[in-house]
Amino acid sequence: MITFQHCKNTMGYFSYRSFVAADGSGRIIDEIALNPEYFPVYPLIEAMQTLGHEHCHMWQYHYGNPLHKTYHNAQWMDKMESIGLMPSSTGRPGGAKVGQKINDLSIPSGRFQGITVELFQR
């Protein structure tokens, strides 16, 4: 489920198994939250990067091995790079790629950038 939440000091987050599905099945589903306060302040591509970043966390919870809730490890880093996002502790090239607080940037000519630019042109 994708939600819009006002969350202090973050553009978004992933929460594993945080909602009960509304279809009456009793299934527990994940949440990706985006903070709408950032939308008018940052370029739209950064909101899309956040969505990709959080999807990589979701992928890791379902198919990989997360270390703990908010840590960005090497497996997560590899998934990010595979979709065209570069992890960076500084939000700029050259920052640490793993750790507690990790931002990201679009890899020039990477998959993410190409698909997002194409989407924006439609």
Backbone torsions as a table, in degrees:
resi	resn	phi	psi	omega
1	MET	NA	135.0	175.4
2	ILE	-103.6	126.7	179.6
3	THR	-124.0	165.6	172.8
4	PHE	-113.7	117.7	-176.5
5	GLN	-130.3	139.1	172.4
6	HIS	-82.9	103.2	-177.9
7	CYS	-121.7	123.9	-173.7
8	LYS	-62.0	131.8	173.5
9	ASN	61.5	25.5	175.3
10	THR	-148.0	145.8	179.2
11	MET	-83.4	-18.5	178.8
12	GLY	178.2	173.3	177.9
13	TYR	-157.7	162.8	174.1
14	PHE	-112.6	136.9	177.2
15	SER	-130.0	115.0	-177.9
16	TYR	-73.0	128.9	174.9
17	ARG	48.9	60.5	-174.3
18	SER	-109.0	-8.7	-179.2
19	PHE	-133.6	151.3	170.8
20	VAL	-91.5	130.5	-179.2
21	ALA	-59.2	143.3	-176.5
22	ALA	-79.5	-3.0	-176.3
23	ASP	-83.3	4.4	178.8
24	GLY	80.1	3.9	-177.6
25	SER	-78.5	-17.4	-176.0
26	GLY	82.4	0.3	178.2
27	ARG	-62.0	143.7	174.6
28	ILE	-101.5	129.6	-175.7
29	ILE	-120.3	161.1	-179.7
30	ASP	-84.5	165.4	176.1
31	GLU	-129.1	136.7	164.5
32	ILE	-115.8	120.1	-179.1
33	ALA	-107.8	137.0	173.8
34	LEU	-117.0	140.8	-178.4
35	ASN	-92.0	109.6	-176.9
36	PRO	-67.2	-15.0	178.1
37	GLU	-63.3	-24.2	-178.6
38	TYR	-84.2	-20.2	-174.0
39	PHE	-57.8	-46.4	-179.4
40	PRO	-77.3	-10.6	-173.7
41	VAL	-98.1	-32.9	-176.5
42	TYR	-114.8	156.2	176.1
43	PRO	-60.9	146.9	-178.5
44	LEU	-55.6	-32.9	-179.7
45	ILE	-60.5	-28.5	178.4
46	GLU	-71.4	-33.4	173.6
47	ALA	-65.5	-38.9	177.4
48	MET	-65.9	-37.7	176.0
49	GLN	-61.8	-42.3	178.6
50	THR	-61.5	-42.1	177.7
51	LEU	-60.3	-44.6	177.4
52	GLY	-63.9	-43.5	178.7
53	HIS	-56.5	-48.6	-177.7
54	GLU	-71.5	-32.7	174.6
55	HIS	-63.3	-34.4	176.9
56	CYS	-65.4	-36.1	173.2
57	HIS	-62.8	-44.2	-179.8
58	MET	-61.8	-45.1	177.3
59	TRP	-54.8	-46.2	-176.6
60	GLN	-64.1	-38.9	178.7
61	TYR	-65.8	-31.3	-177.2
62	HIS	-94.5	-28.1	-173.7
63	TYR	-127.5	-6.3	-176.3
64	GLY	-125.3	-148.5	-176.5
65	ASN	-137.3	86.9	176.8
66	PRO	-69.6	143.4	178.8
67	LEU	-75.2	-54.7	172.7
68	HIS	-158.7	173.3	-165.0
69	LYS	-45.8	-49.6	-172.1
70	THR	-112.2	10.4	-176.5
71	TYR	-89.6	139.0	177.8
72	HIS	-104.0	105.5	-175.9
73	ASN	-102.0	-176.1	-175.2
74	ALA	-64.6	-35.8	178.7
75	GLN	-64.2	-44.5	176.8
76	TRP	-62.2	-43.8	179.2
77	MET	-57.7	-45.2	179.6
78	ASP	-61.3	-40.3	178.8
79	LYS	-65.4	-43.2	178.3
80	MET	-57.6	-49.9	-178.4
81	GLU	-63.3	-33.6	-179.5
82	SER	-66.9	-25.2	177.8
83	ILE	-96.1	-3.4	176.0
84	GLY	99.9	20.9	175.2
85	LEU	-116.5	133.5	-179.2
86	MET	-99.5	115.9	174.6
87	PRO	-66.5	144.0	179.2
88	SER	-160.1	127.9	179.0
89	SER	-66.5	-22.1	-178.4
90	THR	-101.4	-11.9	-174.0
91	GLY	79.0	7.9	179.0
92	ARG	-130.2	161.5	177.2
93	PRO	-56.1	141.7	176.5
94	GLY	95.4	-8.5	178.3
95	GLY	-73.1	164.8	176.7
96	ALA	-59.4	142.4	-176.9
97	LYS	-97.2	-12.5	177.5
98	VAL	-131.1	156.7	179.2
99	GLY	143.1	-171.2	-175.9
100	GLN	-73.3	-51.9	-177.8
101	LYS	-112.1	106.3	-176.8
102	ILE	-127.5	126.3	173.2
103	ASN	-91.8	-165.0	177.7
104	ASP	-156.6	162.8	172.8
105	LEU	-143.4	153.8	-179.6
106	SER	-73.2	133.1	177.4
107	ILE	-78.4	121.1	179.6
108	PRO	-54.1	132.5	-179.4
109	SER	65.1	14.7	177.7
110	GLY	-83.9	172.4	-178.6
111	ARG	-57.1	-48.2	-177.2
112	PHE	-58.5	-50.1	-176.8
113	GLN	-61.8	-45.1	-179.1
114	GLY	-61.9	-47.0	-178.5
115	ILE	-68.3	-40.9	-178.3
116	THR	-67.7	-43.8	178.4
117	VAL	-61.4	-42.7	177.8
118	GLU	-61.1	-44.1	178.7
119	LEU	-60.5	-43.3	-178.4
120	PHE	-66.9	-25.0	-178.0
121	GLN	-82.0	-10.4	-178.8
122	ARG	-80.6	NA	NA
